[in-house]
């Protein structure tokens, strides 16, 4: 059976690569950890037979281009509907993303082919497995850094493990990147067993998977025991799920009705004797003003029940321009501002132009409304009566570096306010939620989410989903948050370790190559 598999995928190289691209995309779309265990092995079988640079570039480009095309299929309907653009522009954006990602994977596979060990000795095979996992993770990290404002360009295969509570636990010591590292090792050793036509080699991926599970179990039990020992007072929060359609028009015809509904939801939330009311990102379309009538109405209910509230709304940069910050305001029960957070990682092409602030390369999701969103000036954790809270606005939950920054700032819990209305019909909402799960595990803090038309709820510091809601109908949902001061480890240490392993492997390769070249030159000299 293994021989038939090897012969087929060796004879049909591009079928192997495309199959891996499809399976990898499926593991991410459905956040399916099982598919990810074997999704890449067909790609690696194809790489075993690559003997020159051109082949490596071609295979990398095909894998990256196909997977990006599948993962970003939502661009076409979303751009056509919400950006009022033609199908030509939508297809162009999809193809451009596929082209860029294809080129990145081409370079990634080129690096591996040029640095891999030759021979069939166990040391060479083991070294190549480590090298592939290291190179894969380093390129994921580079993409995450370069495309922090474009999450559709920085998908990580490690996110597929986030749907499993135990398998996602290693993220506490290495972020999503350690999950990718382990997956690549599993896939690479699995492909080796097929390529060598040896069932006994199946023990290698099985062993890695068992170790993964055992480490995850240990980490889960450890953090659960720490949480149980803290005895921190619970924070009761009410999520106001406005569930506003992204195409909602606030005008004279329906503006009053919309405001009336929001005020009614706020009153319902306040009447529940909650400690904190959480709204979603930019729930109202106007900028903050100290004399805002809407905020005064909100405060009428919260002041009676002594309830604080956090509300997403824009901040005017100055009175002479249309530029705004995407902000989250923290109010005391009487409606006075206690603190503010401004979004720092804006969505490229949607909130900010590509490349630079003054560029005109932007899709009319928000540009059509005349808004000019700028990177905020206040990205620190906000101070609350229950400790520091790290705020993440929308796509910022997909950026591990922001959560890592909060960990060093000793936050007690995390809050993610988002607006998934643009993408509520696509798998993006699921990706958003499971990215948040990894952020909770990485920081070892409870993370509460209110995402308009997305998945809202709360994720515990140990990764357990405490509550989960998604609906197109407005409602008020209640969750409990348990602030803590449990120390967390930055994922950067794992990246440093991967870099060290990569350097060590390259030094070892150079060390093994030089003697053979010296001997070869010596024989050539004697022959002359």
NUDOVO-656988 format. One record per residue (C-alpha): residue number from 1; residue in three letters; x, y, z. Coordinates in nm, 3 decimals. Layout:
<rs>
R  resi  resn       xx       yy       zz
R   NUM   ALA        X        Y        Z
...
</rs>
This chain:
<rs>
R  resi  resn       xx       yy       zz
R     1   UNK    0.000    0.000    0.000
R     2   UNK    0.277    0.244    0.092
R     3   UNK    0.456    0.163   -0.233
R     4   UNK    0.142    0.241   -0.434
R     5   UNK    0.101    0.572   -0.252
R     6   UNK    0.464    0.662   -0.309
R     7   UNK    0.454    0.568   -0.677
R     8   UNK    0.135    0.764   -0.738
R     9   UNK    0.239    1.086   -0.565
R    10   UNK    0.591    1.066   -0.706
R    11   UNK    0.456    1.025   -1.059
R    12   UNK    0.198    1.302   -1.015
R    13   UNK    0.399    1.575   -0.845
R    14   UNK    0.162    1.866   -0.898
R    15   UNK   -0.140    1.654   -0.802
R    16   UNK    0.038    1.593   -0.470
R    17   UNK    0.106    1.962   -0.419
R    18   UNK   -0.248    2.072   -0.508
R    19   UNK   -0.397    1.800   -0.286
R    20   UNK   -0.190    1.926    0.007
R    21   UNK   -0.298    2.283   -0.066
R    22   UNK   -0.665    2.177   -0.065
R    23   UNK   -0.633    1.976    0.257
R    24   UNK   -0.434    2.248    0.433
R    25   UNK   -0.697    2.505    0.337
R    26   UNK   -0.974    2.273    0.457
R    27   UNK   -0.802    2.227    0.794
R    28   UNK   -0.798    2.605    0.837
R    29   UNK   -1.146    2.677    0.703
R    30   UNK   -1.306    2.416    0.929
R    31   UNK   -1.043    2.454    1.206
R    32   UNK   -1.001    2.077    1.186
R    33   UNK   -0.701    1.940    1.373
R    34   UNK   -0.731    1.589    1.227
R    35   UNK   -0.698    1.694    0.860
R    36   UNK   -0.390    1.898    0.950
R    37   UNK   -0.209    1.585    1.074
R    38   UNK   -0.165    1.459    0.717
R    39   UNK   -0.245    1.760    0.495
R    40   UNK    0.119    1.843    0.417
R    41   UNK    0.262    1.492    0.372
R    42   UNK    0.179    1.477   -0.001
R    43   UNK    0.359    1.806   -0.054
R    44   UNK    0.666    1.675    0.128
R    45   UNK    0.666    1.354   -0.081
R    46   UNK    0.685    1.576   -0.388
R    47   UNK    0.973    1.774   -0.233
R    48   UNK    1.175    1.457   -0.173
R    49   UNK    1.216    1.422   -0.549
R    50   UNK    1.308    1.786   -0.617
R    51   UNK    1.662    1.811   -0.744
R    52   UNK    1.693    2.170   -0.865
R    53   UNK    1.601    2.524   -0.774
R    54   UNK    1.345    2.568   -1.050
R    55   UNK    1.139    2.271   -0.933
R    56   UNK    1.139    2.399   -0.575
R    57   UNK    1.021    2.741   -0.688
R    58   UNK    0.743    2.593   -0.900
R    59   UNK    0.616    2.362   -0.626
R    60   UNK    0.622    2.639   -0.366
R    61   UNK    0.441    2.880   -0.596
R    62   UNK    0.169    2.628   -0.680
R    63   UNK    0.115    2.531   -0.316
R    64   UNK    0.101    2.890   -0.193
R    65   UNK   -0.108    3.017   -0.483
R    66   UNK   -0.369    2.741   -0.465
R    67   UNK   -0.404    2.753   -0.088
R    68   UNK   -0.432    3.134   -0.088
R    69   UNK   -0.692    3.118   -0.364
R    70   UNK   -0.905    2.876   -0.161
R    71   UNK   -0.864    3.053    0.174
R    72   UNK   -0.946    3.393    0.027
R    73   UNK   -1.242    3.295   -0.191
R    74   UNK   -1.460    3.519    0.028
R    75   UNK   -1.291    3.826   -0.120
R    76   UNK   -1.499    3.809   -0.438
R    77   UNK   -1.850    3.826   -0.282
R    78   UNK   -1.738    4.056    0.003
R    79   UNK   -1.571    4.313   -0.222
R    80   UNK   -1.856    4.307   -0.471
R    81   UNK   -2.123    4.353   -0.204
R    82   UNK   -1.970    4.575    0.062
R    83   UNK   -1.709    4.770   -0.135
R    84   UNK   -1.949    4.844   -0.422
R    85   UNK   -1.688    4.716   -0.664
R    86   UNK   -1.691    4.510   -0.981
R    87   UNK   -1.613    4.144   -1.008
R    88   UNK   -1.300    4.240   -1.202
R    89   UNK   -1.154    4.423   -0.902
R    90   UNK   -1.257    4.140   -0.670
R    91   UNK   -1.091    3.875   -0.885
R    92   UNK   -0.782    4.095   -0.924
R    93   UNK   -0.747    4.123   -0.543
R    94   UNK   -0.778    3.748   -0.504
R    95   UNK   -0.522    3.678   -0.777
R    96   UNK   -0.282    3.936   -0.635
R    97   UNK   -0.297    3.776   -0.290
R    98   UNK   -0.242    3.433   -0.445
R    99   UNK    0.054    3.565   -0.641
R   100   UNK    0.222    3.717   -0.336
R   101   UNK    0.166    3.413   -0.114
R   102   UNK    0.278    3.185   -0.396
R   103   UNK    0.605    3.377   -0.426
R   104   UNK    0.665    3.361   -0.051
R   105   UNK    0.619    2.983   -0.041
R   106   UNK    0.845    2.954   -0.348
R   107   UNK    1.122    3.130   -0.156
R   108   UNK    1.048    2.919    0.153
R   109   UNK    1.087    2.590   -0.034
R   110   UNK    1.395    2.723   -0.211
R   111   UNK    1.558    2.794    0.126
R   112   UNK    1.483    2.440    0.241
R   113   UNK    1.611    2.272   -0.077
R   114   UNK    1.935    2.473   -0.067
R   115   UNK    2.004    2.398    0.299
R   116   UNK    1.874    2.042    0.345
R   117   UNK    2.103    1.749    0.423
R   118   UNK    2.180    1.488    0.159
R   119   UNK    2.190    1.114    0.208
R   120   UNK    1.963    0.857    0.366
R   121   UNK    2.126    0.828    0.708
R   122   UNK    1.895    0.871    1.004
R   123   UNK    2.082    1.184    1.112
R   124   UNK    2.023    1.346    0.772
R   125   UNK    1.654    1.253    0.769
R   126   UNK    1.604    1.375    1.126
R   127   UNK    1.796    1.693    1.052
R   128   UNK    1.578    1.763    0.748
R   129   UNK    1.262    1.712    0.953
R   130   UNK    1.382    1.970    1.205
R   131   UNK    1.500    2.200    0.927
R   132   UNK    1.167    2.190    0.743
R   133   UNK    0.972    2.259    1.065
R   134   UNK    1.208    2.545    1.155
R   135   UNK    1.201    2.707    0.809
R   136   UNK    0.822    2.671    0.794
R   137   UNK    0.776    2.843    1.132
R   138   UNK    1.023    3.121    1.055
R   139   UNK    0.840    3.205    0.734
R   140   UNK    0.505    3.197    0.917
R   141   UNK    0.649    3.436    1.174
R   142   UNK    0.783    3.665    0.899
R   143   UNK    0.443    3.669    0.726
R   144   UNK    0.270    3.741    1.058
R   145   UNK    0.505    4.036    1.113
R   146   UNK    0.488    4.180    0.761
R   147   UNK    0.114    4.128    0.714
R   148   UNK   -0.009    4.206    1.067
R   149   UNK   -0.273    4.433    0.914
R   150   UNK   -0.372    4.175    0.652
R   151   UNK   -0.468    3.854    0.837
R   152   UNK   -0.577    3.694    0.508
R   153   UNK   -0.207    3.690    0.411
R   154   UNK   -0.077    3.533    0.731
R   155   UNK   -0.277    3.216    0.792
R   156   UNK   -0.088    2.976    1.017
R   157   UNK   -0.150    2.603    0.992
R   158   UNK   -0.120    2.588    1.371
R   159   UNK   -0.462    2.751    1.408
R   160   UNK   -0.615    2.421    1.296
R   161   UNK   -0.530    2.277    1.638
R   162   UNK   -0.724    2.547    1.822
R   163   UNK   -1.048    2.351    1.802
R   164   UNK   -0.901    2.090    2.039
R   165   UNK   -0.859    2.200    2.401
R   166   UNK   -0.562    1.974    2.476
R   167   UNK   -0.376    2.003    2.144
R   168   UNK   -0.391    2.383    2.161
R   169   UNK   -0.223    2.402    2.505
R   170   UNK    0.141    2.416    2.383
R   171   UNK    0.054    2.765    2.255
R   172   UNK    0.117    2.872    2.615
R   173   UNK    0.491    2.823    2.560
R   174   UNK    0.530    2.894    2.189
R   175   UNK    0.216    3.059    2.056
R   176   UNK    0.053    2.939    1.738
R   177   UNK    0.402    2.885    1.597
R   178   UNK    0.484    2.586    1.817
R   179   UNK    0.161    2.423    1.699
R   180   UNK    0.276    2.472    1.339
R   181   UNK    0.620    2.334    1.427
R   182   UNK    0.472    2.014    1.570
R   183   UNK    0.233    1.972    1.276
R   184   UNK    0.514    2.004    1.023
R   185   UNK    0.718    1.745    1.214
R   186   UNK    0.421    1.506    1.215
R   187   UNK    0.358    1.554    0.843
R   188   UNK    0.724    1.532    0.746
R   189   UNK    0.789    1.209    0.935
R   190   UNK    0.464    1.065    0.797
R   191   UNK    0.579    1.145    0.445
R   192   UNK    0.913    0.978    0.522
R   193   UNK    0.739    0.655    0.613
R   194   UNK    0.554    0.659    0.280
R   195   UNK    0.864    0.751    0.085
R   196   UNK    1.069    0.474    0.250
R   197   UNK    0.778    0.229    0.217
R   198   UNK    0.828    0.130    0.581
R   199   UNK    0.539    0.096    0.825
R   200   UNK    0.779    0.108    1.119
R   201   UNK    0.853    0.470    1.033
R   202   UNK    0.488    0.545    1.119
R   203   UNK    0.601    0.524    1.480
R   204   UNK    0.775    0.862    1.442
R   205   UNK    0.465    1.076    1.367
R   206   UNK    0.266    0.870    1.620
R   207   UNK    0.532    0.938    1.884
R   208   UNK    0.533    1.313    1.813
R   209   UNK    0.154    1.322    1.832
R   210   UNK    0.152    1.135    2.163
R   211   UNK    0.416    1.372    2.305
R   212   UNK    0.206    1.666    2.181
R   213   UNK   -0.099    1.528    2.360
R   214   UNK    0.090    1.453    2.683
R   215   UNK    0.245    1.799    2.694
R   216   UNK   -0.097    1.953    2.625
R   217   UNK   -0.253    1.750    2.906
R   218   UNK    0.020    1.855    3.150
R   219   UNK   -0.012    2.224    3.057
R   220   UNK   -0.392    2.213    3.080
R   221   UNK   -0.391    2.048    3.423
R   222   UNK   -0.120    2.284    3.547
R   223   UNK   -0.303    2.604    3.449
R   224   UNK   -0.637    2.467    3.570
R   225   UNK   -0.484    2.403    3.912
R   226   UNK   -0.333    2.753    3.918
R   227   UNK   -0.670    2.905    3.831
R   228   UNK   -0.835    2.703    4.108
R   229   UNK   -0.580    2.830    4.362
R   230   UNK   -0.617    3.201    4.280
R   231   UNK   -0.969    3.247    4.426
R   232   UNK   -1.006    3.574    4.237
R   233   UNK   -1.339    3.752    4.255
R   234   UNK   -1.553    3.704    3.946
R   235   UNK   -1.641    3.992    3.717
R   236   UNK   -1.996    3.979    3.580
R   237   UNK   -2.021    4.119    3.228
R   238   UNK   -2.314    4.176    2.995
R   239   UNK   -2.251    4.158    2.621
R   240   UNK   -2.474    4.388    2.419
R   241   UNK   -2.506    4.206    2.088
R   242   UNK   -2.647    4.476    1.862
R   243   UNK   -2.612    4.249    1.555
R   244   UNK   -2.615    4.544    1.317
R   245   UNK   -2.603    4.476    0.945
R   246   UNK   -2.286    4.631    0.796
R   247   UNK   -2.502    4.802    0.535
R   248   UNK   -2.715    4.971    0.800
R   249   UNK   -2.779    5.334    0.708
R   250   UNK   -2.809    5.581    0.993
R   251   UNK   -3.035    5.853    0.857
R   252   UNK   -3.351    6.043    0.942
R   253   UNK   -3.566    5.747    0.844
R   254   UNK   -3.424    5.484    1.078
R   255   UNK   -3.168    5.661    1.301
R   256   UNK   -3.408    5.713    1.592
R   257   UNK   -3.529    5.353    1.578
R   258   UNK   -3.171    5.223    1.584
R   259   UNK   -3.078    5.441    1.881
R   260   UNK   -3.396    5.343    2.064
R   261   UNK   -3.310    4.975    2.022
R   262   UNK   -2.955    5.026    2.150
R   263   UNK   -3.079    5.217    2.454
R   264   UNK   -3.331    4.940    2.524
R   265   UNK   -3.054    4.678    2.508
R   266   UNK   -2.841    4.887    2.745
R   267   UNK   -3.128    4.915    2.994
R   268   UNK   -3.176    4.539    2.983
R   269   UNK   -2.807    4.486    3.047
R   270   UNK   -2.797    4.734    3.336
R   271   UNK   -3.104    4.584    3.502
R   272   UNK   -2.924    4.252    3.536
R   273   UNK   -2.698    4.401    3.806
R   274   UNK   -2.388    4.332    3.604
R   275   UNK   -2.048    4.487    3.679
R   276   UNK   -1.951    4.572    3.322
R   277   UNK   -2.140    4.624    2.998
R   278   UNK   -1.943    4.548    2.682
R   279   UNK   -2.042    4.680    2.342
R   280   UNK   -1.887    4.584    2.008
R   281   UNK   -1.640    4.775    1.791
R   282   UNK   -1.768    5.113    1.658
R   283   UNK   -2.127    5.026    1.742
R   284   UNK   -2.232    5.382    1.660
R   285   UNK   -2.111    5.570    1.350
R   286   UNK   -2.027    5.908    1.503
R   287   UNK   -1.726    6.028    1.701
R   288   UNK   -1.704    6.072    2.075
R   289   UNK   -1.823    6.399    2.225
R   290   UNK   -1.844    6.479    2.595
R   291   UNK   -2.198    6.614    2.544
R   292   UNK   -2.318    6.319    2.335
R   293   UNK   -2.692    6.268    2.398
R   294   UNK   -2.667    5.894    2.331
R   295   UNK   -2.401    5.848    2.597
R   296   UNK   -2.609    6.050    2.843
R   297   UNK   -2.901    5.814    2.786
R   298   UNK   -2.674    5.514    2.836
R   299   UNK   -2.546    5.662    3.163
R   300   UNK   -2.899    5.711    3.298
R   301   UNK   -2.934    5.334    3.329
R   302   UNK   -2.578    5.253    3.433
R   303   UNK   -2.561    5.521    3.703
R   304   UNK   -2.857    5.370    3.887
R   305   UNK   -2.701    5.024    3.893
R   306   UNK   -2.342    5.152    3.931
R   307   UNK   -2.235    4.967    3.617
R   308   UNK   -1.924    5.053    3.416
R   309   UNK   -1.931    5.019    3.038
R   310   UNK   -1.686    4.981    2.750
R   311   UNK   -1.805    5.104    2.413
R   312   UNK   -1.642    5.109    2.071
R   313   UNK   -1.667    5.442    1.888
R   314   UNK   -1.447    5.669    1.682
R   315   UNK   -1.230    5.951    1.812
R   316   UNK   -1.181    6.268    1.605
R   317   UNK   -0.811    6.329    1.542
R   318   UNK   -0.881    6.701    1.524
R   319   UNK   -1.174    6.926    1.441
R   320   UNK   -1.037    7.032    1.102
R   321   UNK   -1.031    6.693    0.931
R   322   UNK   -1.232    6.376    0.879
R   323   UNK   -0.954    6.163    1.026
R   324   UNK   -1.050    5.940    1.320
R   325   UNK   -0.906    5.680    1.553
R   326   UNK   -1.088    5.351    1.596
R   327   UNK   -1.128    5.356    1.975
R   328   UNK   -1.279    5.179    2.274
R   329   UNK   -1.393    5.408    2.558
R   330   UNK   -1.413    5.290    2.917
R   331   UNK   -1.675    5.482    3.116
R   332   UNK   -1.765    5.494    3.482
R   333   UNK   -2.136    5.447    3.574
R   334   UNK   -2.211    5.819    3.537
R   335   UNK   -2.073    5.834    3.184
R   336   UNK   -1.734    5.995    3.250
R   337   UNK   -1.440    5.862    3.051
R   338   UNK   -1.194    5.670    3.267
R   339   UNK   -0.967    5.546    2.992
R   340   UNK   -0.941    5.493    2.616
R   341   UNK   -0.776    5.249    2.382
R   342   UNK   -0.701    5.327    2.016
R   343   UNK   -0.659    5.058    1.755
R   344   UNK   -0.298    5.027    1.647
R   345   UNK   -0.308    4.748    1.387
R   346   UNK   -0.546    4.879    1.121
R   347   UNK   -0.681    4.656    0.845
R   348   UNK   -0.484    4.732    0.529
R   349   UNK   -0.699    4.822    0.226
R   350   UNK   -1.008    4.848    0.450
R   351   UNK   -0.924    5.088    0.734
R   352   UNK   -0.603    5.229    0.595
R   353   UNK   -0.449    5.253    0.247
R   354   UNK   -0.187    5.008    0.136
R   355   UNK    0.178    5.104    0.200
R   356   UNK    0.125    5.450    0.353
R   357   UNK   -0.134    5.681    0.509
R   358   UNK   -0.149    5.920    0.212
R   359   UNK   -0.183    5.646   -0.049
R   360   UNK   -0.504    5.618   -0.249
R   361   UNK   -0.489    5.237   -0.268
R   362   UNK   -0.787    5.143   -0.050
R   363   UNK   -1.111    4.953   -0.096
R   364   UNK   -1.430    5.155   -0.030
R   365   UNK   -1.552    4.957    0.273
R   366   UNK   -1.508    5.266    0.490
R   367   UNK   -1.355    5.509    0.243
R   368   UNK   -1.694    5.546    0.077
R   369   UNK   -1.829    5.699    0.398
R   370   UNK   -1.561    5.967    0.397
R   371   UNK   -1.388    5.831    0.707
R   372   UNK   -1.010    5.835    0.723
R   373   UNK   -0.892    5.599    0.995
R   374   UNK   -0.548    5.659    1.144
R   375   UNK   -0.333    5.450    1.372
R   376   UNK   -0.421    5.544    1.728
R   377   UNK   -0.195    5.702    1.984
R   378   UNK   -0.311    5.508    2.292
R   379   UNK   -0.239    5.134    2.281
R   380   UNK   -0.177    5.073    2.649
R   381   UNK   -0.388    4.846    2.870
R   382   UNK   -0.682    5.025    3.029
R   383   UNK   -0.712    5.051    3.406
R   384   UNK   -1.034    4.908    3.551
R   385   UNK   -1.159    4.840    3.907
R   386   UNK   -1.079    4.471    3.843
R   387   UNK   -0.721    4.523    3.726
R   388   UNK   -0.563    4.611    3.393
R   389   UNK   -0.753    4.499    3.084
R   390   UNK   -0.581    4.442    2.752
R   391   UNK   -0.808    4.556    2.468
R   392   UNK   -0.795    4.404    2.120
R   393   UNK   -1.002    4.563    1.845
R   394   UNK   -1.126    4.324    1.577
R   395   UNK   -0.833    4.179    1.374
R   396   UNK   -0.585    4.261    1.652
R   397   UNK   -0.681    3.926    1.806
R   398   UNK   -0.500    3.760    1.513
R   399   UNK   -0.171    3.936    1.601
R   400   UNK    0.020    3.739    1.867
R   401   UNK    0.266    4.025    1.920
R   402   UNK   -0.005    4.249    2.070
R   403   UNK   -0.107    3.989    2.327
R   404   UNK    0.260    3.930    2.408
R   405   UNK    0.296    4.302    2.478
R   406   UNK    0.003    4.289    2.720
R   407   UNK    0.154    3.990    2.902
R   408   UNK    0.460    4.198    2.990
R   409   UNK    0.225    4.477    3.102
R   410   UNK    0.069    4.249    3.366
R   411   UNK   -0.292    4.262    3.251
R   412   UNK   -0.557    4.071    3.446
R   413   UNK   -0.789    3.988    3.156
R   414   UNK   -0.839    4.056    2.785
R   415   UNK   -1.126    4.211    2.590
R   416   UNK   -1.182    4.174    2.217
R   417   UNK   -1.436    4.405    2.057
R   418   UNK   -1.494    4.331    1.689
R   419   UNK   -1.721    4.368    1.391
R   420   UNK   -1.749    4.057    1.176
R   421   UNK   -2.056    4.186    0.996
R   422   UNK   -1.863    4.212    0.670
R   423   UNK   -1.769    3.844    0.688
R   424   UNK   -2.049    3.684    0.890
R   425   UNK   -2.138    3.448    0.603
R   426   UNK   -1.784    3.311    0.577
R   427   UNK   -1.543    3.104    0.785
R   428   UNK   -1.365    3.423    0.894
R   429   UNK   -1.585    3.446    1.206
R   430   UNK   -1.472    3.098    1.314
R   431   UNK   -1.108    3.186    1.247
R   432   UNK   -1.153    3.504    1.452
R   433   UNK   -1.293    3.311    1.748
R   434   UNK   -1.027    3.040    1.750
R   435   UNK   -0.750    3.297    1.713
R   436   UNK   -0.891    3.452    2.029
R   437   UNK   -0.877    3.112    2.197
R   438   UNK   -0.506    3.091    2.126
R   439   UNK   -0.455    3.445    2.257
R   440   UNK   -0.625    3.343    2.583
R   441   UNK   -0.401    3.035    2.613
R   442   UNK   -0.085    3.231    2.523
R   443   UNK   -0.154    3.499    2.783
R   444   UNK   -0.318    3.266    3.039
R   445   UNK   -0.593    3.522    3.083
R   446   UNK   -0.970    3.510    3.041
R   447   UNK   -1.066    3.671    2.711
R   448   UNK   -1.416    3.808    2.658
R   449   UNK   -1.538    3.875    2.303
R   450   UNK   -1.815    4.094    2.167
R   451   UNK   -1.802    4.075    1.789
R   452   UNK   -2.091    4.219    1.590
R   453   UNK   -2.251    3.930    1.396
R   454   UNK   -1.949    3.717    1.476
R   455   UNK   -1.894    3.468    1.757
R   456   UNK   -1.909    3.636    2.098
R   457   UNK   -1.856    3.487    2.442
R   458   UNK   -1.574    3.420    2.684
R   459   UNK   -1.268    3.193    2.674
R   460   UNK   -1.100    3.093    2.996
R   461   UNK   -0.731    3.125    3.072
R   462   UNK   -0.698    2.747    3.028
R   463   UNK   -0.862    2.760    2.685
R   464   UNK   -1.206    2.635    2.787
R   465   UNK   -1.495    2.806    2.608
R   466   UNK   -1.705    2.950    2.890
R   467   UNK   -1.978    3.086    2.662
R   468   UNK   -2.037    3.119    2.289
R   469   UNK   -2.306    3.317    2.102
R   470   UNK   -2.374    3.409    1.741
R   471   UNK   -2.695    3.550    1.600
R   472   UNK   -2.830    3.803    1.352
R   473   UNK   -3.082    3.912    1.618
R   474   UNK   -2.997    4.169    1.884
R   475   UNK   -2.977    4.045    2.242
R   476   UNK   -2.800    4.076    2.576
R   477   UNK   -2.589    3.782    2.693
R   478   UNK   -2.420    3.737    3.028
R   479   UNK   -2.074    3.597    3.099
R   480   UNK   -1.837    3.574    3.392
R   481   UNK   -1.472    3.678    3.380
R   482   UNK   -1.208    3.573    3.632
R   483   UNK   -0.917    3.821    3.633
R   484   UNK   -0.580    3.674    3.733
R   485   UNK   -0.214    3.762    3.763
R   486   UNK   -0.076    3.426    3.650
R   487   UNK    0.258    3.474    3.475
R   488   UNK    0.270    3.382    3.105
R   489   UNK    0.561    3.306    2.876
R   490   UNK    0.618    3.509    2.559
R   491   UNK    0.615    3.310    2.234
R   492   UNK    0.928    3.501    2.129
R   493   UNK    1.142    3.259    2.330
R   494   UNK    1.023    2.977    2.107
R   495   UNK    1.106    3.181    1.796
R   496   UNK    1.455    3.240    1.937
R   497   UNK    1.488    2.866    1.994
R   498   UNK    1.382    2.792    1.635
R   499   UNK    1.633    3.044    1.506
R   500   UNK    1.903    2.878    1.716
R   501   UNK    1.812    2.532    1.585
R   502   UNK    1.819    2.659    1.227
R   503   UNK    2.160    2.820    1.272
R   504   UNK    2.294    2.504    1.439
R   505   UNK    2.168    2.287    1.152
R   506   UNK    2.325    2.518    0.894
R   507   UNK    2.658    2.513    1.081
R   508   UNK    2.641    2.134    1.095
R   509   UNK    2.569    2.119    0.722
R   510   UNK    2.866    2.344    0.643
R   511   UNK    3.084    2.137    0.874
R   512   UNK    2.990    1.816    0.692
R   513   UNK    3.027    1.966    0.343
R   514   UNK    3.370    2.128    0.382
R   515   UNK    3.572    1.809    0.452
R   516   UNK    3.424    1.634    0.147
R   517   UNK    3.514    1.931   -0.072
R   518   UNK    3.867    1.943    0.067
R   519   UNK    3.912    1.571   -0.005
R   520   UNK    3.769    1.615   -0.354
R   521   UNK    4.005    1.904   -0.432
R   522   UNK    4.298    1.705   -0.297
R   523   UNK    4.229    1.413   -0.531
R   524   UNK    4.189    1.647   -0.826
R   525   UNK    4.526    1.805   -0.748
R   526   UNK    4.699    1.467   -0.736
R   527   UNK    4.543    1.365   -1.065
R   528   UNK    4.680    1.674   -1.236
</rs>
